[in-house]
Amino acid sequence: MTERSEYSIKIIERLEDQVNSCINCGFCESVCPTLPSSGFRSSIGARGRVDLGKELLREIKNEGKIELRIDESFYTCLDCYACLQVCPAGVNAGEVSEMGKELIASGELMKTDQKNPIAGMIVALTMKNRNPLGIREHCAKWAEGLEFDSESTNLLYTGNMYQMMAYNETLGRVERFLGNRLSQTMAGYISGHTGMSRHLKYFKNSGMEKEMNGYLRDIYLLLKASNVKFNYLGKEEPYPGTFIHDLGYEKEFREYASFLTELFHRKNIKTIITVDPHTYDLLKSTIPSIVENFDFQVVHYLDLINESGFRKSHENITYHEPCHLVLRKDSYDKPKEILESIANLKMPVRSGKKVFCCGGPDELLYGNLSKKISEERFHQLKETDTEKIITACPICFSNLNKDNTVVDISSFLIENMSEEGKG
């Protein structure tokens, strides 16, 4: 029998708790975005992932090692948690996928290496450069010419998320063009030669970069108009480590989370103002559960703006809700509340606890699948027959940005700010 570390034993116990509760009703398949977009391949759906979890537990029990190919099934999961919302037994296929990725990343119980080279590249570059693409200093360019309060204990933390979308979109197109196998081969080489990452900066969509930087400046203006004082780390600002966690590299993520905690303490930060759903969820829920002294107040920038500073708009709009805001334990509806108060808001059929993911988390690893999911979601949003599609997440914006009707909420709020709101 293969020796198991305490780490692997805990993963197995958590996995058993999830999959043994499954009654195989199939309700989760009715809301899973990846299943129809994969051509209804059962292993690329919520129930299939839970069934796969059951099978790999049987292999561990009987053989001590996992021989099943589990990588594609678990890596294609969007971690949107839509499945959990409809499961009568409370099973979360998203968490099953997360645990499957942890087993793959640790390699301890795997008969063969099933690590995704693109995932490995992302983690290696992030651990080395504190940014998945090695462009951390470049990510501060949006703030050139802006003034910040260096004495403030409030930190505006972009996490480089908006800035990286200019590269994410282009790299996604490259992955779709080259195909998954060749992309993985290239990624494996780059992860072993991290100096090669300097070439990734050339995979940039300049138009997207200008748009993303503009949205960050809009967020800055919204906070300034609301008389919020805040600091910004500029070229020192690191990526929050979202990919490391989402790809199952939990040991590395714990190390990275400790680095972030030490950095924020060293900078005398008390309140962290986040601007995107993934960073908000990670810093508010995930990191505090593994780092004891992560004792900062984490807020979304929309919590701090003056909601009375906007004029009533007569535009008809729809809003795409980010999964990491509405499908997590503590649902966050502030963007929708603000939009409802100033415009004619019409929500798509798949909204609220049944929201349909944009497909963004699959962009770099499975670009073609991500593209199909985003096209379906864009179609759902267009069916509302409204003038604008509002997003509140840079990843969602990047994936849904298929015509000029899609805008970030920060831009829409700036556009509808009253004279009184401008101060």
N, C-alpha and C positions, 0 to 999 in steps of 0.2 A: 504493500500500500504506500502511495506517495505521501511524503511528509508535507504537511500543510502549515503555513505560517498563521499566526493569529489574524493577520490581515485577510487572508483568503477565507479562513473559517467564518469571519464576520460577514464577508460578502455572501457566502453560501447560505448562512442563516437568514440574512435579509432577503435573499432571492427565494428561499423556501417559503417565507412568510407571504410573499407576493403571489407566486405562481400556484401555491397549494390552495389559495382562496378562490381561484378561477373556477367558474361553473360552466365555462365554454359556451355561453349563450350567444356570443357574437355581436352583442350590442356595440362593442368598441369598433367593429369594422364599419359601422354606419357613419362614423365621424372621422376615421383615420385618413388624413390627406394623402399619405404615401401609397395606400392600397390601390385606389383607382388609377393613380398616375403611373403605377408600375405595371398596369395591365392586369390587375387583380392577382398578382402573384402572392400566394398566401403568406410566404415568409417575409414579405415586405409590407406587412400590415400588423395592427396591434395584436390580434388574437394569435397570429402566426409567431410573433415574437415571444408571447407568453408560452405557447406550446414548445417553442425552441428552448426556452428556459427550463421547462420540465424535462426535456430530453437531455440537456447537458447535465442536469443534476443527476439523472439516472446514470450517465456515463461516469461522472465523478464517483458515484457510490459503487458502481460495479467494476470500473477499470482504473479509477484514480486519476485519469487524465481525460481531457476533452478532445475528441477527434472530429466532432461535427464542425462543418464550416459555418461559423456564426457571425463572421465579420460583416458581410454585406447587410444582413438583416438588422443588426444592431446599429451599425454606423449610419444607415439610411434613416433611422428614427429621428424625427425633428424635435423630440423632447417638448412637444407642445402641450401635452397632458390633456388633449381633448378626450382621449379614451377614458380617463378617470372620471370625467363629468357624467358619463352615461352608464358606467359599470355598476350594477346593483350589488356587487360583492366588494366594491371599493378597491379593485386591482388597478394599478397604474403601470401600463405596459411601457410607458416612458421611463419609469424607474427600473423596470426589468432590463431595458436597453442600456441604461446607464451602468447597471451592475455587470451586464455582459461586456461592455466596453472596458470596465475596470479589470475584469478577468483577462481580457485580451492584452491590455496594456501591461499588466503585471507579468504575464507570461508564465506564471508559476504552475498553473494547472493545464496549460495548453500543450498538446502533443506536438503541434507544429506552430510556427510563428504566424499569427494572423494579423499582426499590426498593420495598419494602413500607413504606407510611407508618407502620404501627404499629411496625415495627422502627426506622424513622427517629426516631419519637417517643421510644422507649425509649433510644436512643443519645444523642439530644440532651439529654434530661433527666438522664441519668446523667453525661454530661460536665459539665453545668452544676452539678448539685446533689450529685454523688457518690452518687446513689441514683436508681433508675429512676422512683420516684414522688414524689420530693422530700420524703420523710418521714424523713430520716436522724435528726433529733433525736428524733422520736417513737419511733423504733425502740429507744431506750435505756430506755424506760419499764419494761421487764421487770425491770431491775436496781435499781429504786428500793428503798432500804432495805438493800441487800446491801453487804458489805464486800469490797474488793479490795486487793491489795498493790501500791501505787503504785511501789514500788521494784523489783518483780520484773521480770526480763527475759523472763518467760513471758507471752504475751498470749493471753487468751481472745478469739478472733475469731469473732463470729457472722456477720459479713458482711451483717447485716440479712435473712438468708435466711428464717429461721423467721418473723420479724415481718411480712414482706411477703405471706405466704400469706393473711392476712386480707383483703387487697386483691385479690390475684391471683384468688382464687375468684370474687369478686363481679364483677370486670372481665371474667372469662371468661364469666360468665352474660350480661353486657351484650353482649359480642361475639356470642354465639349468638343473642340476642334481636334485635339490630339487623341482623345479617348482616354478612358480611365487607366488602362494598363501603362501606356507611355507616360502619362502624367505622373503616375506613381513611381516609375523608374527614375524620372527626373527629380522628383521630390526626395527619393531615397538618397540620391547623390548629393543634393544640396544640404540635407540634414547632416550628412557626414562631412561636409565642407562648408561650414557656416559662413565663411568669408564670401561664398558665392551669393549670399543673400543681398549683397549690394546691387546686384543686377535686377532684383525684383522691383526696384524703384522706377524702372523704365516701363513697367506694365501699368501705366497710369492713364486714366481717362481725365484729361484736363478740364473738360466741361463739367464732369461730375465733381471734380475737386473744387472748382469755383462755386458750384451749387452748395456743396456740403459746408465749405468754409463760410458761405453766406448765411446758412442756417445757424451755425454756431455764433456768428455775430448778432443774429436776430435774438438768440437766447440771451446773449450778453446785454443787449439793449432792453429786453423785457425785464431783466433783473435790475438794471440800472434805473429804469423808469419807476420801479417799485421801491426804490431807495434801499436796495439790498447791498451791503458791503461784502466783498469777497476777494480772496486771493486766487492766484492761478500759478501752477508750478512751471508753466512754459516748457522749455526743452527737457526739463527733468521729469515731466509727467509720464508715468508708465501706463501701459495697457493693464486692465484689471485682472487678466488671466482667465477670461471666460472660456476660451477654446481649450485651455489645459484641463479645466474641470469637465467641460462638455464631452471631451474626447476620452475621458476615463482615466487620465493620468493623475490619480488622486494623491499619490505620494509627492509628485512634483508640485501639484496644486497647493498642498499644505505648506510646502517650502515657500512657494510664491506668495501665498496669503500672509505668511509671517513677514516676508519682505515688505509687502504693502503696509502692514500694520506698523512696523518699525518706522517706515518712511513717514507716514502720517503723524505718528507721535513725535518724531524728530522735528517736523515742521510745525508743531504745536497746533494741529488741526482739531477742532471740536465737532464741527458740522461739515459733512460732505454733501455737496449739491451735485446730484447726478443728472445727466441729460438724456440717457437712453434706458430702455426697459431691462436689457440684459445686465448692465452694470448696477442698476437700481436693485434688481432681484438678488444679484450675487452678493452685493455689499450689505444689503438689509437682512437677508435670510441665510445665505450659504456660509459666508466667511465667519459670522459670529458663532455659528454652530461648531466650528473647528478651531478657532483661535480665541482663547479666553479673554485676552486684553484688547479685542477689537471693540472698544467701548465708545465709538463715535456715533453721533446722530446722523442717520442717512435720510436724506429727503430728495424728492424730485423737484426740479426747478419750478414746475407749475404750482407746487405748494406755496411758493413764495411770492408769486406775482399778484399784482393788484387786479382782482377780477372785475372791479367796477370801472376799470380804465378802458373799456372797449365799447364801441358804438354798435348798435344793432345792425346786423347785415341782412340783406334780403336775398342773399345767395342760397341756393339749394345745394347742400353738400352731403357727402357720406363720409363715414369714418371707418378706417380699418383698425381694429383693436389689436395691439400686440399680445401674443400669447403670454409673454412673461409679465404682463400687467394684469390680465383678466382671468387667466387659467391657473394661477398659483394660489397658494393657501390664503393669502391676504390680498384679495382682488383690489386693484387700484383703478378707479374710474374717473379720476380728475380730468383727463383730457376730454372725455365724452361730456362730462358735466359742463365744462367751460364752453365747448362747441354748441351744446344745446341752448345755452343761455344767450348766445349772440348770433346764431344763424338757424336756418331751416334745415334741421338734421334728419336725414332718412337713413336708417341702418339697413345693411344687407340682410338677407334671410339668415345666413350663417353669421351670427353675432352673439355677444354675451358669452355664456358658458358653452355655446356651440360654435364659437368663432372658428373660421377656417384659416390655417396657417399660411403665410406667404411663401413658404418653402425655402426661405433664406438660409437656415442652418445647413442645408445640403449643398449649397452653391459650390463650394470648393472641392468637396469629396465626390459628389454625384450631381454634376451640373445639369445633365439632361433631365433627371428626375425633378430637380429643383425648378427647372424651366417649365415643365408641365404643370406643376403645382401652382406656380405663380400665375400662369396663364388662366388656370381655372379660377383662382381667387380674383384676378383682375376682371374676369367675365362676371363674377358674382357682384362685384362692386359697380360695374358698369350697368348692370341690370336695374340699379336704383334710379337711373336716368337723371342724375344730378350733375351740377356744373363742375364740382371739384371733388376729388378724392383726397382726404386728409390722412396723413400718417403721423405717428408719434414715435417712430423708431427708424434709425438710419438703415438698418438691414431690410426692414419692410419697404422703405422708400426705394432702395436700390433694386429690389426684386420686382416691385410693382410699377416702377417708373417706365411705363410703356407709351405714354403720351403726355402732353403738357397740362393735363388736368390734375396730375398728381403733385401735391405739395406737402411739405412738412408743416406741422401745426404751428411752429414758431413763426414761419413766414406769414401764415394766415392771420395769426394774432397781431403781428406788426402791421399788416395791411389794414386791420380793423381797429387799430388803437385810436381812441378819441383824443382830442386836443388836451383834455384834462389828464388823460392817462399818460401823455407824453411829458407832463410835468412843466 
